[in-house]
Amino acid sequence: MTNTIRVLIVDDHPMVAQGIQSVLEDQDGISVVGTLSNGRMVIDQLDRFDPDVILMDLNMPEMGGLTATELVLEKRPGTRILILSMHDSPEYISSALSHGAMGYVLKDVPTEEIAEAVETVMKGERYLCTGAEGAIAPKRSDTAGALTGREQTILLQLAQGLSNKEVANALDISVRTVETHRKNIKRKLGISSTAGLTRYALEHGVLQGTGNAL
């Protein structure tokens, strides 16, 4: 069926992935095309699985959900990303949405809600489960909102002390591209030094609760 929604599940906990798969496979119009355990595998096998919707965990080894979301959308902009996480803090949810995710669902939601979320984002609509919707924080500021998802990722990397070359290697882009993004970030935020970028990141929660989320 051409209208069947192709879903790829990405979670490093096999029991979670299997549980979600069994729920979705009982739904008409949804086909689970595979399960993977980290973001790097998604990027490497994206063309092979050709998913319409990716259910993406945040905290995973090798590459977490936020970085994977950005790279997937750069490679295949039409893919819908639905974050599935145990974290209900505003920082996690806002960050996921700013990186391009179309929805955010907590892992403790009723199983049928996951199917509803998949169908909603497939229509091009945003989906937030009740717990996530209530946790959304106000926008940090006009300047923070002006940064693209890629710029926010690079800001995070730079604020953690990575050099332009290290950021380029981590994101698989050229050093020149990182330098361009860095100049744009500084211009948009009105900041002239790396120390200033780090301070901004701390003050605006960019570094808060990242851990392995990237």
C-alpha positions as CSV (number, residue, x, y, z in Angstrom):
1,M,0.0,0.0,0.0
2,T,1.5,3.3,-1.0
3,N,-0.2,5.1,1.9
4,T,1.4,2.9,4.5
5,I,3.5,5.0,6.9
6,R,7.0,3.5,7.1
7,V,8.4,3.9,10.6
8,L,11.9,3.4,11.8
9,I,12.5,3.0,15.6
10,V,15.7,4.2,17.1
11,D,16.3,3.3,20.8
12,D,19.3,1.7,22.5
13,H,17.0,-0.3,24.8
14,P,15.9,-3.4,22.9
15,M,12.8,-4.1,25.1
16,V,11.5,-0.6,24.5
17,A,12.1,-0.8,20.8
18,Q,10.4,-4.2,20.6
19,G,7.5,-3.0,22.7
20,I,6.9,-0.1,20.4
21,Q,7.3,-2.2,17.4
22,S,4.6,-4.7,18.5
23,V,2.2,-1.9,19.2
24,L,2.7,-0.2,15.9
25,E,2.5,-3.3,13.9
26,D,-1.0,-3.9,15.2
27,Q,-2.1,-0.6,13.6
28,D,-3.5,-0.4,10.1
29,G,-1.6,1.8,7.8
30,I,1.7,1.6,9.8
31,S,4.7,-0.5,8.9
32,V,7.8,-0.8,11.1
33,V,10.7,-1.0,8.6
34,G,13.4,-1.6,11.2
35,T,14.9,-0.9,14.7
36,L,18.3,0.7,15.3
37,S,20.2,1.4,18.5
38,N,21.9,4.8,17.9
39,G,21.9,7.9,15.8
40,R,25.0,7.0,13.8
41,M,23.3,3.8,12.5
42,V,20.4,6.0,11.3
43,I,22.6,8.2,9.2
44,D,24.4,5.2,7.8
45,Q,21.3,3.2,6.9
46,L,18.8,6.0,6.1
47,D,18.5,5.2,2.4
48,R,18.2,1.5,3.1
49,F,15.2,1.8,5.4
50,D,13.6,4.8,3.6
51,P,11.4,5.8,6.6
52,D,8.6,8.3,6.5
53,V,8.7,8.7,10.3
54,I,11.5,8.1,12.7
55,L,10.8,7.4,16.4
56,M,14.0,8.7,17.9
57,D,15.3,8.4,21.5
58,L,17.5,11.2,22.8
59,N,20.2,9.6,24.9
60,M,22.0,7.0,22.9
61,P,25.7,5.9,22.5
62,E,27.9,7.1,19.6
63,M,25.3,9.7,18.5
64,G,22.3,10.9,20.3
65,G,18.9,12.0,19.0
66,L,19.4,15.7,18.6
67,T,22.5,15.4,16.3
68,A,20.9,12.5,14.4
69,T,17.7,14.6,13.9
70,E,19.6,17.4,12.3
71,L,21.7,15.2,10.1
72,V,18.7,13.2,9.0
73,L,16.8,16.4,8.0
74,E,19.8,17.7,6.1
75,K,20.0,14.5,4.2
76,R,16.2,13.9,3.7
77,P,14.3,17.0,4.7
78,G,10.9,15.4,4.2
79,T,11.4,12.9,7.0
80,R,9.3,13.3,10.1
81,I,11.2,13.0,13.4
82,L,9.2,12.1,16.5
83,I,11.2,12.2,19.7
84,L,10.4,9.4,22.2
85,S,12.0,10.1,25.6
86,M,11.7,9.7,29.3
87,H,12.8,13.4,29.8
88,D,10.0,15.9,30.4
89,S,12.0,19.0,31.1
90,P,11.3,22.1,29.0
91,E,15.0,22.3,28.0
92,Y,14.9,18.8,26.4
93,I,11.6,19.4,24.7
94,S,12.3,22.9,23.4
95,S,15.7,21.8,22.1
96,A,14.3,18.8,20.3
97,L,11.7,21.0,18.5
98,S,14.3,23.6,17.6
99,H,16.5,20.9,16.1
100,G,13.7,20.0,13.7
101,A,11.7,17.3,15.5
102,M,7.9,17.5,14.7
103,G,6.8,15.8,17.9
104,Y,7.8,14.8,21.4
105,V,6.3,11.8,23.2
106,L,7.2,10.6,26.7
107,K,7.9,6.9,27.0
108,D,5.3,6.4,29.7
109,V,2.3,7.5,27.5
110,P,-0.4,4.9,26.7
111,T,0.8,2.8,23.8
112,E,-2.0,3.8,21.5
113,E,-0.9,7.4,21.8
114,I,2.4,6.6,20.0
115,A,0.4,5.5,16.9
116,E,-1.6,8.7,17.1
117,A,1.6,10.7,17.3
118,V,3.0,8.9,14.2
119,E,-0.1,9.6,12.2
120,T,-0.2,13.3,13.3
121,V,3.4,14.1,12.3
122,M,2.9,12.2,9.1
123,K,0.3,14.8,8.2
124,G,2.8,17.6,8.8
125,E,1.3,18.6,12.1
126,R,3.3,19.0,15.4
127,Y,2.4,16.5,18.1
128,L,3.2,16.9,21.8
129,C,1.9,14.5,24.4
130,T,0.1,16.0,27.4
131,G,3.2,15.8,29.7
132,A,5.4,17.4,27.1
133,E,2.9,20.1,26.1
134,G,2.7,21.2,29.7
135,A,6.5,21.5,30.1
136,I,7.2,23.7,27.1
137,A,9.0,26.8,28.3
138,P,8.6,30.3,26.9
139,K,11.0,31.2,24.1
140,R,14.4,32.1,25.5
141,S,14.7,35.4,23.6
142,D,14.4,36.8,20.1
143,T,18.1,36.4,19.5
144,A,18.1,32.7,20.7
145,G,15.1,32.0,18.5
146,A,17.0,33.5,15.5
147,L,19.6,30.8,15.6
148,T,18.9,27.9,13.2
149,G,19.0,24.3,14.6
150,R,22.4,23.8,13.1
151,E,23.7,27.0,14.6
152,Q,22.4,25.9,18.0
153,T,24.2,22.6,17.7
154,I,27.5,24.3,16.7
155,L,27.0,26.8,19.6
156,L,26.7,23.9,22.0
157,Q,29.9,22.3,20.6
158,L,31.9,25.5,20.8
159,A,30.6,26.3,24.3
160,Q,31.9,22.9,25.4
161,G,35.4,24.0,24.3
162,L,35.7,22.2,20.9
163,S,37.8,23.8,18.2
164,N,36.5,24.5,14.7
165,K,38.3,21.4,13.4
166,E,36.8,19.2,16.2
167,V,33.3,20.5,15.5
168,A,33.8,19.9,11.8
169,N,34.9,16.3,12.4
170,A,32.0,15.7,14.9
171,L,29.3,17.0,12.4
172,D,31.0,15.8,9.2
173,I,31.2,19.2,7.7
174,S,34.1,21.4,6.5
175,V,36.1,23.7,8.8
176,R,35.1,26.6,6.5
177,T,31.4,25.8,7.1
178,V,32.0,25.8,10.9
179,E,33.8,29.1,10.7
180,T,30.9,30.6,8.7
181,H,28.4,29.4,11.2
182,R,30.5,30.7,14.1
183,K,30.6,34.2,12.5
184,N,26.9,34.1,12.0
185,I,26.2,33.0,15.6
186,K,28.4,35.8,17.0
187,R,26.8,38.3,14.7
188,K,23.2,37.3,15.7
189,L,24.0,37.2,19.4
190,G,26.2,40.2,19.4
191,I,29.0,38.2,21.0
192,S,32.7,38.6,20.0
193,S,34.5,35.9,22.0
194,T,34.3,32.2,22.6
195,A,34.1,32.8,26.3
196,G,31.1,35.0,25.6
197,L,29.5,32.1,23.7
198,T,30.1,29.8,26.6
199,R,28.6,32.2,29.0
200,Y,25.6,32.8,26.8
201,A,25.1,29.0,26.5
202,L,25.1,28.6,30.2
203,E,22.8,31.5,30.9
204,H,20.2,30.3,28.3
205,G,20.2,26.7,29.2
206,V,21.9,25.5,26.1
207,L,24.3,23.4,28.1
208,Q,21.8,22.3,30.7
209,G,21.0,18.6,30.9
210,T,22.8,17.7,27.7
211,G,24.9,14.8,29.0
212,N,24.7,12.2,26.3
213,A,21.7,13.8,24.6
214,L,23.9,14.7,21.6
